[in-house]
Amino acid sequence: MEFISPAVIKSIAEKYDFQFKKGLGQNFLTSQEVLEEIADAAEIDGGGVLEIGPGFGVLTNELAKRAKKVVACEIDARLIPILSDTLSEYNNIKIINRDILKTDVRALIDEEFGGEKISIAANLPYYITTPIITGVIEARLPIKNFVVMVQKEVADRIGAKPGTKDYGALSVLCRFYTEPEIISVVPAGLFVPRPKVDSAVLRMRFRDKPAVETKDERMFFRVVKAAFSQRRKTLLNCLASNFQSSKDELRELLLSVGIEPTRRGETLTLSEFAAIADKL
């Protein structure tokens, strides 16, 4: 079923007396070109796909053309009968009425895909973007990439490099485990209802091993969190506020790995964060 145009989406909503819920971030994409970009970026190659938040199924439609199996996880029970209608021509789609944030995703992948490496695709509501992205990354799931439509400013933060204003703890987390890449920018006018801001298609290819070696990943991320805890303060002051070592000890530690104590967290590379964490 082709249902890309705003007119068709509105007619489906009228047929089922469906009211869009702003609280669930329900903004449905109406661009065939962008849908194909997302599906192609997922690099499915006849494998499996987990989709988060299928909505009316416009992206699911494209994923199913490329995948052996698509499992679509939708929190809004009102959408289940609509999806059964709009995706009725496919026999490789399973629709699950479930909150992804309350789901054991690893168990779901094992159950539905036999533990094989899959792709995850999603047009995420803005209010749960960061929890879902961080949850997927930190869970170390058997996935090869995560292609997601997010608010453009979030995509900019994830893809940011050291020394830029958008670079932060989320940037480091994503770069540590994945290779993030902004595929395209999507204007707000291509959604129904229209959101207030533009979006971006972001792909994160998962690395076989983290971007840098470190003795203890928990310590690595403690240092990262500390470094960005007070962005206007120097690295030395941020570390002193979060670790029990004295300022003199921390100053000596930073200098021993070639890092000036007066630098700020947003200037540090992943390798420099690792060097500090290993010393600590």
Residue, then its C-alpha position, 0 to 999 in steps of 0.5 A: m500500500e502506498f500512503i506517503s502523501p499528506a492527503v492519504i495519511k489524513s484519510i487514514a486518520e479520518k477512517y480510524d478516527f485517529q487523533f495525533k498525540k503531541g505527547l507521543g511525538q507522532n509526526f509521520l514522514t511524507s517523503q518517499e525519497v527520505l524513506e528510501e534513504i533511511a531504508d537504504a542507510a540501514e544496509i539490511d541486505g536481506g537480513g532482519v530489522l527492528e523498527i521502533g515506532p512505526g506509526f502508520g507504517v510508512l517506513t515499515n513498508e520500505l523496510a519490508k521490501r528489503a528485509k527477511k523479517v521486520v519486527a515493528c515495536e509500537i507503544d500506541a495500541r490505537l495504531i495496531p489495527i491501522l498497521s494491520d491494514t496498511l501493511s496487510e500485503y506483507n507476510n514478513i512483518k510482525i507488529i508488537n504493541r510494546d514500549i521499547l524503553k520497558t523492553d528487554v531488547r536483547a531478549l527480543i532480538d534473540e527471540e525474533f531473529g535468533g541472535e543474528k546481527i540486525s539493523i535498527a531503524a526508527n523515526l524517534p519522538y523527540y522526547i525519548t531520543t536520547p534515552i533510546i539511543t544511549g540505551v541501545i548503545e550501552a546494551r551492546l546489542p547484536i546490531k550492525n547499525f542504527v538508522v534513526m530520524v532525530q531532531k537535527e540538533v540531536a544529530d549535530r550533537i551526536g556527530a560533533k567533533p572535539g573543539t566544537k560547541d555541540y561536542g559533549a558526553l553524548s558525542v563521546l558515547c556514540r563515537f566510542y561505540t559507533e561511527p556516526e554519520i548524518i545522511s541527510v537533513v529533513p525539513a519540518g514541512l515533510f511531516v504530518p503533523r508538521p513539527k516545529v524543527d527540522s530533523a536529520v537522518l542519522r546512521m550509527r555503524f557499530r564498531d567491532k571494538p571501541a574506538v580507543e582502548t581503555k583499561d576500564e570503560r566505566m572509569f572512561f565514562r566517569v571521566v567523560k561525565a565529569a569533564f562535561s559536568q560544568r562546561r565553563k570550568t576548566l578540566l582540572n576543576c571539573l575533575a576535582s569536583n568529581f574525584q577525591s584526588s587533590k587538585d595538585e594530584l590531578r594537575e600532575l596527572l594531567l600534565s603526565v599525559g600531556i594535557e594542560p589542566t586549563r583545557r576544557g572538556e569539549t577540546l579533548t579527544l577520545s584518546e585523551f579521555a582514555a589516557i586520563a581514565d587509565k591514569l586514574 
